[in-house]
Amino acid sequence: MNLKMRLAVMNFMEFAVWGAYLTCMGNYLGIAGLGEQIAWFYAIQGIVSIFMPTIMGIVADKYIQPQRLLGLCHLLAGVAMLGCWWMGVEAGFGRELHDKSAFIATYAVSVAFFMPTIALSNTVAFSSLKKNGFDTVKDFPPIRVLGTVGFIATMWFVNCAVWDDGSFFFTLEENAHKFQYTYMQFFVSGFLSLVLCAYCFTLPECRLQREEKEVSLLERLGLNAFKLFKTRKMALFFIFSALLGMCLQVTNGYAGPFITSFRGSADEAIATSFAANNATLLSSISQVSEALCILMIPFFLKRFGIKIVMLMSMFAWVFRFGFFGIGNPAMPGVLLFILSCIVYGVAFDFFNVSGGIFVDQECEPSIKASAQGLFMMMTNGVGATVGTLAAGEIVNHYCSWQEGYLLGDWTTCWFIFAAFALVVGISFALVFKPESK
């Protein structure tokens, strides 16, 4: 198997682990008695991303080869995720968890070791490609697109897979035992994480950067990546990365419960619609769009530059939220849901993937892993934490859990999110001025 294919398999597995629960976890949390804490479960991902990717980036730069550290992180994340699954099994199907605090703590351990793996997988890919003479701008996006395919694959799997009275089968019909509503989604994620752990130790070596000259304690710890804030361009880039990061987990946390809530509608056509009963499958259109948009990044980056690409992402978030605000699962409203999922590809990729490439190009080799960790910290850490908690307050203000569904004034919620993205986009257009290449 050639290098690019091996890295593609790594990316497929990396995001398959995440896709198993990220967009459907909210449905299970409502059943398990943790519906009002949905925002905190996604905020935990942000909180650990404030420091864990940076710490692991430091370790990968200085002490443990990135591909080995990637495997170790997946080992710990997978074991903890299987712990969440087991607590669900002990509570029983459709019942509240016995020890909610233990479940939250175990989940926190899992994501604490998973979140750094996103930046580490980028480091492994960039390092291996450059070592073998490949162009990262041209050759990385087709590799990264397999990550999105992996995410979609597990979304489809948990949407259709059913475990009922010892029987396993697939269905698109209404069924409360679908993995997307149960603790089985955590089993899928944990199992795949352990498989990826083993695979990581077969990847090519990414040798550490050895420096013969004396270095300061700051450099030895890898904290010199923070010197990127000294330049106005990079400081603004990271600040707006945090602001845009506030949008990242909103639909991951609430799109599933929002679409599923229509099952509680008094309108039978809406309550029994295909979309309302297959929220995870509908949401996967977002990832299909993401896969296609990744392939467009090399052209857009070289043709328009990072500023225009980031602006496209910001205004795509406006449409992402806006279409959710005015759509519904029945025809013709479901077409707006589909449009929301299509623009998600631009909203996510033109920010996350292009940003990773931009950071890689702008920093020196000795701090590349640390810089990727810093980018992860600002987006999935600071930004996602603040944004998710704020979104949770807004949703809990306008909506409430009633008979297993999160019902209320969803339209106002989505329009508030859209207005925020619009303000961020206009501000970015006015103040961010990267040098022309």
C-alpha angles and dihedrals in degrees: 000000000000123000098258092050091050091051090047090055089050091053092045091055094040094061096033086066090056098040092060093075113001099093099030103038091095092065092056094043090057090054092044093056096257100100095121090052096056091109091054092054090057092039089056087063088054095044094053089044089062092071113002099069090047093049093047090046089056091049091048092050096048116016120016126036109254097239091053093046089049089057094047092050091052091050092057094040092050095049091050093047090053086053089059089050092051093051088054091050091051092050092051134230116314094002135116118261117263095223111025093176092056090049092052092047093049091047089050091054091050096051091041088067097033099054095062090054092072091062092038092054088053090051092050091049096046093045094048094045094049092045089057096044100257126144109244095204091054103031104035100064095059088050093047091050089069086063089061090047088055091050090051093047094058092042089057091044096054091041093058104025117101130188109190127162093337094313125115122202144136128249142162092202124099109285127156091208094066112127090240089069099038144059090261089089088070091053091055091050095046094047093050091048091058091048090052090049090061092045093052091064090060094057122105118272119268101203119218120248105256117198121194095193121085114268133195124253088252091057093043090056091047093239091126087089085082088068086081086080089068091076116073093223095054094040091055091044092055093043093053089043087061092047093049089043086066087074097049103085100031097091092033088059102037110021091081097049089040096054093039090051089073087072085076093055120124088224104089093203090059096039094053097038120128092241095052090053096042103043094149092051092049091048090054088073084075090061093045087055089046091054092053094044093053088064090055095055099087091055096045094044094050094040101042108013132229097298097058091042091052091047090053088054094049096051091044087061088057090058092041092061096034095056090051089052095058102031136084135191096259126077127308094010092059088067088068089052088052091049089051090054092048095053089048089077091063092040094054106030100041087057108033102035097034090046091054091051091047092052091048091053096046101051134066121257097253093063102034096111091044091049091051088051090050091051089049090049094053095045109032092023118042097013099043093044095053093039096048095048091047090048090049091055091050094048093045089050095053100029139040138188112264122174093337096315131100101231132176144078099339093160093067091048094054093046091053090053091047092051091053092052090049093054092048091050095051092047092050091051090054102045110026111087114165118190117264113252 
